[in-house]
């Protein structure tokens, strides 16, 4: 079997179910080695798959030095001409934010190029080897500086794709695109975004949505309580506090459950410590990735809500659709590829809590038959667009053809 190096950021130290599921299928056709970028600790680790080799992270902790020292190393490095050419082309010296991004990226490239384990992998690679970079950032940042016979593929998501999420600048993107064999996208919107932005560079692309698995269908509530679920990190771009504000304004009996935590979790708990008698709030916190689909199947769920300001193609929405749960979600990133009037409703990106509360009321006031139709359509959308097994088999077949 052909050798495939699977470059990740923290996995398997971080429990990411779709990577585990993908590897289970890929390993049937490739000899796989997983190469993590950094040894960051997480509460939940992924299960390790038999017959897949897991290397130690390239960096126990990525070197942290002040920006001035990084800048000095960059300017006097062996890649300085490439680095400085990028700096002048992108006018990074006229923007402090861009200068920091450029310096950080260049420094990371240097550290990666000097990493003994990574150098050994690259040096021994031939045309039969596949380098699969799961993200366009972290280890993927060295792609533009690689000289290798191996085939290079990169999967683009959200934070590693959209320049608007990175102060309108992702360093060395042109060099990366020129040096890869295929760019793989989790959303059509993302694919069109990068092709349009870099239309002068001829790079091959492929749409390959991640997908999820269905463990069964959630049930509608039948006891007069309207049950809402959201699932995300509690960080600014997810705007979970907006859901809290909207739920507080509802008059019917409501139970809102949020799965996930983050830097804003403590503030969210304070925000929801006092609520009206008709509202029940469950802040579950962080759970294993495996537990989320089981929660949907074993509990009654009427509506899933996502209020992000930006997205790639949300796995959380895929999981809801896989359980036949209707979705209200902001129209950002690739979300419109999953959510429409047939499975719920797309909401404006500049959503307010008043508007969200009104949309929840409108959904709640639908007939049982209307809600059932949405649930059936939700599951059909899962089957058509984000059935993990189908998507991964197609991705694997594509890999074998093109590489």
N, C-alpha and C positions, 0 to 999 in steps of 0.2 A: 504493500500500500504506500501511497505517496505521503510524504512527511508534511505536516501542517503545524506551524507555530502559531499559537493563539495568544496574542498580546492583549492583556487586560490592564485595568488600573489597580483595583484591589481584589478582585475575585481570584481565588475562592474564599478569601478572608471575609468577604461580604456576601451575604446570602442573596443571590440574584437568580431567581428561578428560571428565567428564560435562557440564561446562559447555560445552566445545568441541562436544561431540556435540549438545547441546541447541540451541546457536546455529545449527548447520548446518541443522537442520530449521526452527527458528523464522524464519530469514532468508528462507525461501521464501514466507512470508506476511506478514512485517513488515519495515519499514525500521528497522534496529537500530543503536543507538549504545550501546556499552559504556562505563560510567562507573565507574572504580575509585575506591575511597575513599582509599587511601594507596599511596605508591610504595615499598613494601618490596621488598627484593631477595631472590630465591630462586635456587637453583642451576639449576632447570629452569623454563623459561617455556613457556606454552602456544603452540601454533601459532595464528597470526592467520588468520582466515577471510576469504576474498575477499568483497567487497561488504558487509562489516560494518565500521562506523566505530568506531575505538577512540580515545576521548578520553584526554588526559593525566589522571593521578590528581588528585583534588580537592586533596589535600595531598601535597607531596613527603614531608614527615614531619609527622605530626599534632603540633600544638603541645604541648610538654611543659613545664608550669610546676607549681610546688608547689601542693598542695591548698588552702592558705590563699588564695593569689591567685585560684585558680579559684572558691573559695567567695565571695570579694568580688565577682568579676565576675558571678556567678550572682545574688546577692542584689540587685545594683543594675542588673540587666538589664531590658529591655523585657518579658520574659516572667516577671518576678519573682513576680507574683501567681499564675500557674499553677504555678510552681516551688514556692512556699511552701505553696500549697494541697495539693500532692502531699506535701510534707514533713510537714505536720501530719496528713494523712489516713493516711499510712503510718508515722507516728511515727518518722521517720528520726533525730530528734535523740536518741533513747534507745538507739541502736545505732551504734557507731563504723563497723562494716562497712556498714550501710545508708546512713549519712551519706556515706561515701566513694563508694558506688555512685551515690547521688542526685546528688552534686556532679559526679562524672565525666560522668554522662549529661547533666545540664543544661548543663555546659560544652561538651560535644560538640554539643548542639543549637544552642547559640549560635554556635559556630564554623562549623557547617554553614549556619546562617541568614545568616551574614556572608560566606560564600564566593561570590565574584562569578560564577564559572562556574555553580555550582549555582543561584544566584538567577536567572540568565539563563534557564536551562532551565525553571525553575518558572514564571517570569513569562510566557514565551511559549507555555505549554501550553494547549491547548483540549481540548474533550471527546473529540476523536478520538485524543489522545495517551494512551499507556499507560506508566505508571511501574511497572516490574517490579523490586521490591527482592528480591534473591536471599536476603537474610538479614534477620531482624527487628532486628538490631543494626547498629552502625556507621552508614552513611548512613541506614538504616531507622529510626534513632532520631528522626529529624525528622518522621516521618509524622504524628504527632499534632498537629503545629504547622503543617501545610501547609494553605494555602487555595488550592485549585486546582480547575479543571474536569476535569483529567485523571483517568483511571481508575487506581486504585492497587491493586496486588496485591503480597502479601508471601508468600514461601516460608519456612516455619519448619522447622528441622532439629532440633538438640539443644541446643547451648550457648546459642542465642538463643531457646529455647523454655522449657526446664525451669527453674523458679525455684530448685529445690533445688540446681542447679549454679551458682547465683549468690547464695549466702547467703540464699536464700529471698526474693529481691526483684529484680524487673526494673523499673526506674523507667519511669513514664509508659506502662505497658502498656495501661491502660484507654483513654487518649487515642489510642493507636495503633490499637487495635481499633475504636474508634468512627469513625475517619477513613479506614479502608481499604474497598475494594469487595469484595475477596475475600482470604481467608486460605488459602493452599495448604500442605498438609502432606505430608511424605515418608513418614509412617506413620499408620496408623489410630489407634494408641495415642496419638500426639502430638495428633491432631485431637480425640480424646475428652478428653484431658488439659486442653486449653485451653478447650474448650466447657464442661466441668464447672467449671473454676476461675473462669470469667467468665460464668456462666450468665445473669446479669442483662443482659448486653450481647448484643444481637442482631446478630451478624456472620455473613456467609456464608462457608462453608468448602467445600473440595474436597480429596479425597485424590488425590495425584499422586506416586507413588513415582518416584524418580529413574531407577533401572534402569542396566543396563550392556549391553555387546554380547558375544556369544560368538564366539570365534575358533576354537573346536573343543574337543574333550574331552581332559582329562588322562588319563594311563594309570596303572593300578595298578602297584606295584613287583612284580617277579617274580624278584628275586635274593636274597630273604631279608632285605632291609633295609626297615624300616618308615619311610616318609618323611612327615614332618610339616612343614607350612608355617604361618606366621603373618605377618600384614602389617598394620602400624600404626606410628604414631609411638611412640617409646620415651619415654613420659611417665607420670606416676603413675597416671592414670585408666585406662590401657591394661593395666597390671600384666603387662608382658612378662616381668618377672623371675619371676613365678609359673610361667610355662611353662618357663623355664629350670630352676627348682627341681624341677618335676615330671619333666621329661625326664631329669634326673640320677638319678632313682630307678628308672628302667626297666631291666629285665634283658635285653630282646631287643636286636637290632641296630637302632639308630635313627639316622636323619639328620634333624636339625631345622634348617630354614632360616627365618630371620626377615628380612623385607624392611621397611626403614624405620629411621629414627633419630630422635633428639631429645635432650632434656636428660639423659636417663638412659642414653644409648648407651654412654658411656665406662664407667660402672659395670657395665652389662650385659657389656661385653667383659671386665672384670676378674672378674666373677662366673663367667664361662664359660671362663676361661683354662686351667683344669685340669678335665678331665672323664674319666669311666671309658672304658676301651678300647672298649666296645661302643657308645659315643655319638660321633656326629660332629655338630659344630655349625657352621653357616654364618651368620654375621651379615653380610648383604649390604649393609646401609646404605641410603641413599636412592637410589632409581632413578626414572627418568621414569615418569609414570603409564601411558604406552603399553607399557612393558616388562613390567608385571605379568601381564597376560593371556597374553602370549607365553611368559613363564616357565612358567605352568601347562600350556600346550599342549606345550611342547618338553621339559619335564622330567616325571619320574614323581612324582606326588603322591598319597598315600594318605588324608591327613586334614588339614583346615584347623581351626585353633583360634583363638578370640577370647575373651579373658578380661577384657574391659572392665568397669568399675564402672558406666558409664553410656554410653548410645548414643542416636542418633536412629534411623536405619535404615542399618546399616553397608554402605557400598559394597564394602568388602573381602569381606564375606560374599557379596554379590551376585556379585562376580567369581569367587569360588570355586564357587558354584552354577552359574554360566555355563559353567564348565569341568567340571561333573559331579563335583565334589569334595565328599564328605561333610563335615559341620561339627559340631564341638563348640563351643558358645558359651554365655556367661552370659545368664541370662534378665533382661535389662535393656532399657529403652527399647522400641523396636519390633522387637527381635530375634526375638521369638516369632512375628512375622508371616512370618518366613522359615525359621526352624529349628524342627523338631519331630522326632518319633521316626522319621519316614519319610525324613528326609535326614541324620539324625545324632542329636543329643541336646541339649536345653537343660540347662544346669547352674545351680546356685544362685548368686545374686549374691555370697554370702559364701564363695565357692569357696576351698578350701585346696589346696596343692600335692599333698598326699597323696590327696585325692579326685580331683584332675585326673589324677594318675598312674594311679589305679585305673580311671578311665573310659577312658583311653588303652589300658590293658591289655585291658579288656573289648572295645573296638572291634577291637584287633589280633587277638584270639582268635576273632572271627567267621569264618564260612566265607567262601570266595571268592564264593559265590552271594549270601550276605547283603550283602556289601560291594558287589557289582555292582548289587543292587537299590537300595541307598542312592544309588549314583552315578546311576542312571537317574532316581530320584525327585528328586535334586538338580537335574538339568537340567530336569525337568518343572516344578519350582517356579520356576526361572528363566524358562521360557517363559510360565508362567501369570501371574507377579507382577512380574517385574523385567526383562522384555525392553525395553531402552531405547527402541527404535524405536516399539514399540506404545504405550508409556507416554507418550512425547513427542508422538506424533501425537494421542493422546487429549487430552493437555493443551492442545495447540494448537487442536484443534477446540472444546474447552471455552472457551478464551479468546475465540475468534471469536463464540461464541454469547452469552456473558455480557457482553462489552464492546463 
